[in-house]
């Protein structure tokens, strides 16, 4: 199965939040080849931003270096179709542009979104998104 991490999911793992063990289990499954985990460079930038604000740039760089060692495929290209779908999500649902990109990219890959962000909930059913809610 293919999972697509929202920034809040990786942050929960990094910060050892209560949802962290659920994300850790997915990462371990990806490490053993059972599943695939993807994350967009847009959502990864959100993680970096969060780490800079919380810990400063030097520590954020270390955290991101360590995150790069995880079995997560970073999607760093945006196709025209995903760009348009992102704009459509943003236009129709009350969500950030980063969340709209997450939804569009995950949908294009038929991936399960891993999140705790309730902004995604508004699009989940109308768009037939598959979501793994961490809590």
C-alpha positions as CSV (number, residue, x, y, z in Angstrom):
1,X,0.0,0.0,0.0
2,X,1.1,3.6,-0.7
3,X,0.8,6.2,2.1
4,X,1.3,9.9,1.7
5,X,2.4,11.8,4.8
6,X,1.1,15.1,5.8
7,X,3.5,17.4,7.6
8,X,1.7,17.0,10.9
9,X,2.3,13.2,10.7
10,X,6.0,13.5,10.3
11,X,6.1,16.2,13.0
12,X,4.2,13.9,15.3
13,X,6.9,11.3,14.7
14,X,9.8,13.7,15.1
15,X,8.4,15.3,18.3
16,X,7.3,11.9,19.8
17,X,3.8,13.2,20.1
18,X,1.0,10.7,21.1
19,X,0.4,10.0,17.4
20,X,4.0,9.3,16.7
21,X,3.9,5.6,17.3
22,X,1.3,5.2,14.6
23,X,3.6,7.0,12.1
24,X,6.6,5.0,13.4
25,X,4.8,1.8,12.6
26,X,4.1,2.9,9.0
27,X,7.8,4.0,8.6
28,X,8.9,0.6,9.9
29,X,6.6,-1.2,7.4
30,X,8.0,0.9,4.6
31,X,11.6,0.1,5.8
32,X,10.8,-3.6,5.6
33,X,9.3,-3.2,2.1
34,X,5.7,-3.9,3.1
35,X,4.4,-0.5,2.2
36,X,5.6,2.7,0.4
37,X,5.6,6.1,2.1
38,X,5.7,9.3,0.0
39,X,5.8,12.9,1.0
40,X,5.7,16.1,-1.1
41,X,8.5,18.6,-0.9
42,X,5.8,21.1,-0.1
43,X,4.8,19.3,3.0
44,X,8.4,18.6,3.9
45,X,9.0,22.4,3.8
46,X,6.2,22.7,6.4
47,X,8.1,20.3,8.6
48,X,11.3,22.3,8.1
49,X,9.5,25.5,8.9
50,X,8.1,24.0,12.1
51,X,11.5,22.8,13.2
52,X,13.1,26.2,12.5
53,X,10.5,27.9,14.6
54,X,10.7,25.4,17.4
55,X,14.4,24.6,17.5
56,X,16.3,27.1,15.2
57,X,17.9,26.5,11.8
58,X,20.9,24.5,13.0
59,X,18.8,21.9,14.8
60,X,16.2,22.0,12.0
61,X,19.0,21.1,9.5
62,X,20.0,18.1,11.7
63,X,16.4,17.0,12.0
64,X,15.9,17.2,8.3
65,X,19.1,15.3,7.6
66,X,17.9,12.5,9.9
67,X,14.5,12.6,8.3
68,X,16.2,12.1,4.9
69,X,17.4,8.8,6.1
70,X,13.9,7.5,6.6
71,X,12.3,5.3,3.9
72,X,10.2,8.1,2.6
73,X,10.1,8.9,-1.1
74,X,10.0,12.7,-1.5
75,X,7.9,13.9,-4.4
76,X,9.8,17.0,-5.7
77,X,8.1,17.5,-9.1
78,X,4.7,18.9,-9.8
79,X,3.0,17.8,-13.0
80,X,0.5,20.1,-14.7
81,X,-2.3,17.8,-13.8
82,X,-1.4,17.9,-10.1
83,X,-0.9,21.6,-10.2
84,X,-4.4,22.0,-11.6
85,X,-5.9,19.5,-9.2
86,X,-4.2,21.4,-6.3
87,X,-5.8,24.7,-7.5
88,X,-9.2,22.9,-7.7
89,X,-8.9,21.5,-4.1
90,X,-7.9,25.0,-2.9
91,X,-10.8,26.7,-4.7
92,X,-13.4,24.2,-3.4
93,X,-12.4,23.4,0.1
94,X,-11.2,25.5,3.1
95,X,-7.6,24.2,3.3
96,X,-4.1,25.6,3.0
97,X,-2.3,25.4,-0.3
98,X,0.0,22.8,1.2
99,X,-2.9,20.6,2.2
100,X,-4.5,21.1,-1.3
101,X,-1.2,19.9,-2.8
102,X,-1.1,16.9,-0.4
103,X,-4.7,15.9,-1.5
104,X,-4.0,16.3,-5.2
105,X,-0.7,14.5,-5.1
106,X,-2.0,11.6,-3.0
107,X,-5.1,11.3,-5.2
108,X,-2.9,11.1,-8.3
109,X,-0.9,8.2,-6.8
110,X,-4.0,6.5,-5.3
111,X,-2.2,6.9,-1.9
112,X,-3.7,6.9,1.6
113,X,-3.2,10.3,3.2
114,X,-1.7,10.0,6.8
115,X,-2.8,13.0,8.8
116,X,-4.5,14.4,11.9
117,X,-5.3,17.7,10.1
118,X,-9.1,18.2,10.1
119,X,-8.8,20.5,7.1
120,X,-8.5,17.3,5.0
121,X,-11.9,16.1,6.3
122,X,-13.8,18.6,4.2
123,X,-12.6,17.0,1.0
124,X,-12.3,13.4,2.2
125,X,-15.8,12.1,1.2
126,X,-16.6,14.3,-1.8
127,X,-13.3,13.5,-3.4
128,X,-13.2,9.9,-2.4
129,X,-9.9,10.4,-0.6
130,X,-8.5,7.5,1.4
131,X,-7.3,8.9,4.8
132,X,-5.6,7.2,7.7
133,X,-6.4,9.4,10.7
134,X,-3.7,9.4,13.3
135,X,-4.9,10.2,16.9
